[in-house]
């Protein structure tokens, strides 16, 4: 690992260890209810076709109540389950869903443009469908009323407001997106810890790859020296 990478890794390690004594541990995510909500008819390739209840998902994440939306139409939800972790939005949901930086940026802008804790059932349903269409792409389709999702996505193309600060919650059931809480809350500490752990693992992988290459390079140098002699 070169010096800049080592500095970053050390800084992340201190932040990770200092932010929360439980950093890096999985937690329980509980889906309390979907309210307000509507019913949509959805078809998801190789998974499900039928009715789905969509709207604001009232969650309890690591003991903290929050609102969220599903970013994982490829798995069924669980009422309550351990094994959830925070992840950067672009790194969720789990397979077969895919996100990436571009789709994550769209959802952050969409959230900023549309979301309100007091949104109506129709607005919340349309917002959820729009998120699913961003994540699902051509693997997902909605028949009948999409509660304005298509108009939301059209308006999104011209939206220039500040994107929302969001984080993903990923685990055995559906994955969710929730707003990044204000500084100082327990959820924020877990979130930064998880992001720090994500990058530490990436840096450790780089370090391992570098160490594996060093002997190969040394062998090549020795072979070259022997040929010259």
FENDASUL-V240654 format. One record per backbone hydrogen bond with DSSP energy under -1.0 kcal/mol. NH is the residue of the N-H (numbers start at 1). CO is the residue of the C=O. If there is no record, write none. Layout:
BEGIN
NH_CO / NH_CO
END
This chain:
BEGIN
6_2 / 7_3 / 8_4 / 9_5 / 10_6 / 11_7 / 12_8 / 13_9 / 14_10 / 15_11 / 16_12 / 17_13 / 18_14 / 19_15 / 20_16 / 23_20 / 25_22 / 27_84 / 29_81 / 30_60 / 31_79 / 32_58 / 35_56 / 38_54 / 40_52 / 42_50 / 43_141 / 44_48 / 45_139 / 47_44 / 48_44 / 50_42 / 52_40 / 54_38 / 56_36 / 57_68 / 58_33 / 59_66 / 60_30 / 61_64 / 62_28 / 64_61 / 66_59 / 68_57 / 69_177 / 71_175 / 75_72 / 81_29 / 84_27 / 85_170 / 87_168 / 91_88 / 92_89 / 97_94 / 100_90 / 104_100 / 105_101 / 106_102 / 107_103 / 108_104 / 109_105 / 110_106 / 111_107 / 112_108 / 113_109 / 114_110 / 115_111 / 119_116 / 124_120 / 125_121 / 126_122 / 127_123 / 128_124 / 129_125 / 130_126 / 131_127 / 132_128 / 133_129 / 134_130 / 135_131 / 136_132 / 137_133 / 139_136 / 140_137 / 141_43 / 143_41 / 149_146 / 152_148 / 153_149 / 154_150 / 155_151 / 156_152 / 158_155 / 159_156 / 164_108 / 167_178 / 168_87 / 169_176 / 170_85 / 176_169 / 177_69 / 178_167 / 180_165 / 185_182 / 189_185 / 190_186 / 191_187 / 192_188 / 193_189 / 194_190 / 195_191 / 196_192 / 197_193 / 198_194 / 199_195 / 200_196 / 201_197 / 202_198 / 203_199 / 204_200 / 205_201 / 206_202 / 207_203 / 208_204 / 209_205 / 210_206 / 211_207 / 212_208 / 213_209 / 214_210 / 217_213 / 218_214 / 219_215 / 220_216 / 221_217 / 222_218 / 223_219 / 224_220 / 225_221 / 226_222 / 227_223 / 228_224 / 229_225
END
